[in-house]
Amino acid sequence: MTGSATQSCPINVICPIVFIPGIMGSRLKRASDGDVVWDPGSGSWDQAKNAFELATSRAAAKRELLVGEPRASFSSDYLEVDHNSAGWKADRGWGGMLGTYQPFMNWLSRNEVTKIDGCMVRIQFVVWAYPYNWTNSNRMSAAGLGEVVAEAESAARAEAARLNRQAMKPILVTHSMGGLVSRAYTQILGNAGDVHGVIHGAMPTNGSPELYKRIRGGFEGATRSVLGRNQAEVTATAANMPGPLELAPNRVYQDVPGRRPWLRALDGMGNELWALPRADPYEEIYLNATDWYRLVDQTLLDPDGDAEAAWRAYRRQVNIARNFHAELEGSGFHPNTRMFYGTGRDTRDHVAWRPMERFAGAYPVNPVATFSSGRVNLRGSNPGNPTGPATFGRTLQMDGPRAQGDGTVQAGSGLHVPEMSVAVTDGFDHQKAYDSRDARELTRDWLVDMVKEAVA
């Protein structure tokens, strides 16, 4: 805290806030020529300036826009943030973010009045944003956060000195994957002392099975115009990027009831035949190159390139994600953390493959798999004659969402860290988490509590 050495009433406090958006929440351009490849603009996803190009591009073209030329592997320098704004909003990072965040940012900027021991405390919230290259590893994104945190605190100190007020360390407020960026910044990179506290909203704490579903079956809604509407398009884009891959469930992931295996095979009546991972999701699922339930079809990683080279590059990105997960698992949370999570929408806390035939039993033995988006056709030997001809078939599809959550992040992401998390039950949608009245009230209460901690 800076300002007057003697507390007097009323207390006037400047509290800097740094907001960190989620995946696809930042405008991106090619670093080489400045061409914008993802532009949220000032509206929603489907109002983006480049929506037509992305929506009409097939897998190879999407990959070229977001990853690079055929045969080129992912480079952290290929894309960078485009700030798209002049004046104070550009200075504070607002111009580089998805336009649908702006109502929350405006709301967050409102001043607040509270009391401590009968003394009035007037709080001026000054809101900054940290847009980042969401295709990159969250660890690398975290490395740039320190500059914004330092600038936010420096500006608050200067304003406090000018107005004879007090200034406090910044508070980080995050949405979705932005929570992983902030945890990397405070816990992995050792910068916890630079911020007073952290508030997470809708964070996929240990990953989300939705990443598997989307690579195998495509995205839904307007978002599918960006990373892809089907298996081929999403594999060519997201599966080449460490950022999205770091959203895959890690070793300590738990579903809502607390089970760790999240990839399951069912018979036609819904009885479970097996569940993975047994120990290691990376070797059993993400780096699996042969079994039908593997995360990626290698031939789709670089449609116009070399499949073997693309697989080697993919393995490197998965290992980046594996290492990031290991660091994050061991580092915990900022000691002054609050978190809210959603419970009001059907959400996947696991992925279950099920035969399309209602009364189907066991799967073919030694099957050959034919993939289509969200489905797989297996043809092999009959389980009753495992050495017989490959004439026995099953067509499987992924079950729909059945757990509590926000439609993308399941409730276990907060439920299993109960000492710092609160459920919001009003049914908010993941992308619009901070448009929820209940979530905003919680956020405001937590911010005021943190200011009280700083001035007490």
N, C-alpha and C positions, 0 to 999 in steps of 0.2 A: 504494500500500500504506500502511495506517495501523497504528498499534500501537506497540509498544516500538521505540525507536530502535536497540537493540542486539539482534542475533540471538542466540538461545540455544536449546539443545536441551532438550526437543523444541520444534518450532515449531508453534503452534496457529493455524490460519487459518480465517476465515469467508469462504466463497465464495458470493455471491449469484448465483442463476441465474434468468433470466427466460425462460419458455417461451412461444412464440408458436404457436398452433395453426393448422391449415389452414382452407380454406373449409368452411363449415357446421360448424365446430368450436366455435362460440360461441352461447350462448343469445341470442335477440333478442326484443324486445318493441316494440310501437308506442309511440313517444314521447308521442303525444297522450293516450292513455288507459291505458297500462301493460299492455294486453292482450298476453300472450306469443304470438308467431306462430311461433317455432321454439324448441323446448324439448328439448334432448337428454336432460334428466333425469339420472338416475343410472345409466342402462343404455345399451343400444345404440340405433341409429337407430330400429328398429321398436318400441322401448319408450317412445319419446317421448310426452309427455302429449298433444301436439296431433297425433299421427300420424294419427288417424282423420280429423280435419278436413282435413288436407293431402292425405291419400291419396284421399279421396272428392271433393275439389274438382276441378273442371275448369279449363280454362285461364284463363277470366276471373276465377274466384273465387281461384285461386292468385295471379294478378297483383294482385288487390285486397289479399290478405293480405300480400304481400311487397313490392309496389311502390307501390300506391295505388289510388284510385278510377279508374274509366274516365276517360280524357282527361287524367289527371294523369301528368306525366312523373316520372322518378326524382328523389327528393330525398334528400340525405345525412342529413337530419334526420328522415326518416319512421320509421326504426327505430333502436334503441339496444340496448346490451348489458343483459341482465337477469342480475344476479349470483346470485340464488336461494340464498343461503347466509349464515349468521350466523357471527360469530367469525373466527378467524384465516384460515380458507379464503376467506372473503369478502374480508378485508383483503388477502390475497395474490392474489386474482383467481380462485382455483380454482373457485368456485361458478358462474362464468359460462361454463364450458367443457363440452364433450361428456364424458359420464361415462366413455367408454371410454379417455380419456386418463389417468384417475386411477391405474390400476396403474403406469403409467410414472412419473407424478409421485411416487408413493410410493417407487418404486424409486430415482428420481433423488435423493430426499431423504436417502438413506443416507449416513452418514459414511464417510470413507476414510482409510487410513493409507498413507504412502509414505515414501521416504527421498531426501534430497539430500546427497550427499557424506558419507554415513554418519549424517546427522542425521535423526531421525524427524520427519515432518511429519504432523500430524493435521489433517484437513480436515473442516470442518462445512459441508455444502451446504445452503443455505436457498433453497427453490424458490418462485418467484413465477410467476404466469401473466398473460398479456396477452390476454384475450378482446377481440374487436373486431367491429365491424359489417362482416361479410365481403361484404355487398352493395355497399359503398362502394369508392371507389378506394383501392388499397393505399397510395398517397401520403398520402391523408388519414388512413388508419388509422395510418400511421407517425407522424403528428404527435402522436398521443396516447401513443405508446410512451415518450417521454422522461420523462413523469411517473412511470411505473412503474419505469423504470431508476433515476431519481433517488431514489425512495422505497426501492427495494431496497438501493441503496448506503448511503443514510443510516441505514437500520435496521441494516445490517451494521456500520457504523462505531460506532454507539451500543452495540451488543452487544459489539463488540471492546473498546471502552473500558471497559465494565463488567466484562468477564472477563479483561482484560489479554491480549487476543489481537490478531492482525493481521487486517485486512480488506482485500479487494481489490475492484477494479472488477467489475461484473457480467459474466457470460458469457451471451450469447443462445443459446438452443437452439430451433430452429425445425422445424416440420413443414409440408411442402407449400407452400401459398401463403403461410404465415407467413414463409417465406424471402424472399419479395418485399417483405413489410412491413419486415422487418429490414434488407434492403438499401436500401430507400428511406430508412429512419431513419439508417443509418450513412453511406451514400454520397451520396444525393441531398440530404438535409437537413443533412449535414455533422456528424454526431454520432459519427463513428468513435472519437474520443478518449474518449467516455463509457463505452465497454465494453472489456474486455480482449480478447475474442475472440468468434467466432461459430461455431456448429456447425449445419449444415443437414442435414436428413434428408428425402429424397424430394422435393426442390425442383424444380419445373418451370422450370428456369433461364431458358429463352427461350420459354416457353409450351409448349402441348401440343395436338396435333391432336385429342385427345379432346374438346376444347371444341367443335370443328366437328361431330364425330360426334354429340355429345349434343344440340346445337341442332337438327341435321337429323334425328336419330333417337331422341332421348330418353336418359334415364339408365337404368342397370341397377340391380338389387337394391333394397334398402330405400331407398337414396338417392333413387330416382325418386319416392317419395311427397312429397318436398320441392319440388324444382325441376321435376319433370315426367317422365312416362313416355313421352312422344311429342313429335313436332316442335311441335305446337300449344302444348303446356303449357310446354316449355322456352323457346320463342321468347317467350312471354308473360311469362316470369319472367327467366331468366338474360340474355336478349338485351337487357333493359332496364336491366341493372345494370353499372356500370363494373368492379366487382370481378371477377365471372366473365369479362367480356370481356377483362380484362387477362391472362387465362390463355390467350388465343389466341396462336398462334405469331407472333413478331415478325419483324423484317427479317433478323435474324442466326440464326434458328432453323436447326438442322441435325438430320437424322435420324441413326440409329445409324451408317450408313456415311459420313455427312458431307455428304449432298446437302441443298441448301436448298429446292428445290421439294417441297412436301409434299402437295399436292392433285393427284391424277392420274386420268386416264381411261384405261381399258383396254378392249381388245376381249374377245370371249368366250374367247379362248385365253390371255389374260393379257398380251398385248403392249401396251406403253404407247403411247397415241395422243398425249397431251400431258401437261404437268406445269406447275403454277403454285405459287407466284408466279414470274413472270419477273423482277420487280424489287420490286413494292410490294404486299404482301398486303392492305393496307387498301383501296386503290382496286380491285385486281383481284378481291378476294373479299369482304371485310367490308362495303364500301360499294357493291358491285355491286348494282344494282337491277333488272337485266334478265336476265342469263344464268342458266341452270337450276342451275348449280353454286354460286350465290351463298350466303352464309351464312344469310340470313334471307328468309323470305317476309313481305313488308311487311304483308300482311293479317292476320298472326297476332300482331303486336306488341301490339295493344290490341284484343282481340276485340269489346268493346262500345263502343269509342271511334272516333276519327277516324284512318284509316290514314295519311293524309298528315302529320298532326301527329305521329303516333307515329313515322313514318319520320324526321322532322326531329329528334325527341328522341333517337332511336336514333343518328343521325349524330353528335350531340353526345357521346354516351357512347363511341362508337368513337373519336372524336377525343381524348377524355380518355385512353383506353387507348393511342392512338398516341403522345401526348405523354409518357405515363408510360414506355412502352417506350423511347422515344428517350433519355429521361433515364437510365434504368436501363442501357441498352446502353453509354452513355458513361461510366458511373461505376464499373463493375467491382464488386469485392468488398471487404469489410473486409480489411485487410492480414494479419490473423490469423484466417483462415477454414479450417475443415475441413468436408468434405461427404461423405455416403455416398449411394449410389443403388442401386436394385435391378436385378437381371438375371434373376431366376428365373421370371418369368411372361410369357406372351404379351401384348404391348402394342402399341398403334398408335404408330408413329413417322411414319406418313403415313396419308392417307385415299385409298383407291382406289375409284372408281366402276367397276362392271363390269356388262355385260349379263347378265341372268338366263339368256339362251339361250347355251348353251356355245359354239357355233360362230359366234356373231354377229360381224360385222365392224364397218364404219364406222357412225357415228351419223347420225341424220337431219339434213338441212340445214335451217337456219332453223326449229328445232323450237319447238313450243308445249309447255310443261312442265306436267304435272299432278303435284303433290306428294302424297306420303303419307309417313308416318314411316319414315325410313331408306331410302326408295325414291323414284324419280322416273320418270314415264312421259313419253317424248319422242315427239312425232308431227310429222313434217315431210316434206320432199321426199326422195326416194331420192337417195343420193349419185351414182348413175349418171345421174340426170336432175334436177339441182339446181333447175331452174325448173318442174318438174312439180308435180302436185297433192300436197297434204300427206296422203299415205296410207301413209307408211312410218313404222313405229314401233319403239321399243326401250324396254324396261323395265330400269332400272338399279338396282342396290343397292350398298351399301357393303361392301367386303371386310372380313373379320374381322382381328383383330390378328395380326401375324406377326413382330414384332421383340422383342428382349429389353427387359425393364423390370419394373415392379412391378404391372402391370395398368392403371395410369393414366398414370404418368410414364415415358417411355421412357429407356433407358440412356444415350442421347446427352446427356441433360441433365447428367450427371456426366462421361461419357467425354470430352467436348470441353473440359473444364477440368481436365486430368489433374494439374496441379501441386497441387491441393488436394482431390481427390476419391478415394474408395475404393469399389470395387464390393462389394456384399453379395450373395452368390449363394445364400442359403438359401431363396429363393422367397417372401419376405415380401409380403403384400398391402399396397397403398399406404396405406390408412387405418390399418393396424396395423403400420406400419413400425417403431415403437419397441417393439413386442412381440417383435421378432426378437432372439434371444439374441446373434447376431453383431453386430447394430446396437447393442445395448446395451453390449456389450463395447467396441466402437469408441468409443462416446460416453463411456464411463467412462474409457478410456485417454486420450482427448483432453482431457477435463476435468482429469484429474490432471496431464497435460503442461502445460496452461495455468496451473494453480496453481503448478507448479514454475517456470515462466517468471516468475510474479509475485513469488515469494519468493526467487529466486536472486540 
